[in-house]
Amino acid sequence: MTTFVNRPGERGDVPGWVLITLMTAGLVIVIWAAAGPALAGVFEQAISRVTSF
């Protein structure tokens, strides 16, 4: 069992978690921007095929 002790002057690695969160959000935005139009095209094709029956 691990015991965590708060020592005076230690605040943890909050800036590291903030950086990881911001980098993850940035990656999601970049991937969404790159794949968004292709996914929209696939979706529109699927809907047009379904509605043509």
C-alpha positions in Angstrom: 0.0 0.0 0.0 1.3 3.4 -1.0 1.1 6.3 1.5 1.2 9.8 0.2 2.6 12.5 2.5 2.1 16.2 1.8 5.5 17.8 2.4 5.7 21.6 2.8 6.6 23.2 -0.6 5.6 20.3 -2.7 2.7 21.0 -5.0 2.8 18.0 -7.3 3.1 18.0 -11.0 0.2 20.2 -12.0 2.0 21.9 -14.9 2.8 18.6 -16.4 -0.8 17.5 -16.3 -1.9 20.8 -17.8 0.6 20.4 -20.6 -0.6 16.8 -21.3 -4.2 18.0 -21.4 -3.4 20.9 -23.8 -1.4 18.7 -26.1 -4.1 16.1 -26.2 -6.7 18.7 -27.0 -4.4 20.1 -29.7 -4.0 16.6 -31.3 -7.7 16.1 -31.3 -8.3 19.4 -33.1 -5.6 18.6 -35.7 -6.9 15.1 -36.3 -10.5 16.4 -36.5 -9.5 19.1 -39.0 -7.7 16.6 -41.2 -10.3 13.8 -41.1 -13.4 15.8 -40.7 -14.1 16.5 -44.4 -13.4 12.8 -45.3 -15.7 11.6 -42.6 -18.4 14.0 -43.7 -18.1 12.7 -47.3 -18.4 9.1 -46.1 -21.4 9.9 -44.0 -23.1 11.8 -46.9 -22.5 8.8 -49.2 -23.9 6.4 -46.7 -27.0 8.5 -46.2 -27.6 9.0 -49.9 -27.3 5.2 -50.5 -29.8 4.5 -47.7 -32.3 7.1 -48.9 -32.1 5.9 -52.5 -33.7 2.5 -51.7 
